[in-house]
């Protein structure tokens, strides 16, 4: 049975307005949003004004050099994103992928220690094979990643190996080993007992919780003494260079950030 009345609320809206809403919501800045949408800033402002009139809400208010969403915009954003992502997926199934012409933006997630090792090679390849494709890198916590992948807000994740949901397809990319970074004055080898008894600096973006190396130790029934926590590995490496702390990280990234610091890398 034809039921046109079910569509009447949507018939008032231009789909392009929701695309503008989504990008402004993500960027929190009209100038950046205009650049990503290939529109003028005045065109973005006009589109938002139309949507404000139709919804009866400001949607975004000025905050510093950008904008902040109103409570209504916060409630609308997940549904608008999911609807647009679903529409994109449906349309993509009808099209043949041509990397030379495709101009989409892909959301890529990877941790800090992998980005400088992997991203330059990816971008160098894309510059030749798919010059119009754009990559936006994110660094979400693993606990949030499954939902973001499922909702289509993240297209691809390059992550340190750990258990994944069966619904997520994965493929092995590269191997690396963990090493321990100690200060330049550290002498001799490092035994397991000395490692567990030492003071450690951990790198995490969360206020609480444990790192992947602590998970591995926990599976062995072991714990270490984490005395300091910071957000970035370079900060941690600089702290290690002052002496008194150990840092556990992947060897490839350790060699990269240790240039000029003189820290020791122990197996």
PyMOL commands that set and color helices and strands:
alter all, ss='L'
color gray80, all
select helices_A, chain A and resi 4-7+10-12+15-27+30-37+41-55+71-93+112-129+142-150+192-197+212-219+233-241+251-257
alter helices_A, ss='H'
color red, helices_A
select strands_A, chain A and resi 60-63+66-69+105-110+134-138+156-158+178-182+199-203+225-230+247-250+264-266
alter strands_A, ss='S'
color yellow, strands_A
deselect
rebuild
show_as cartoon
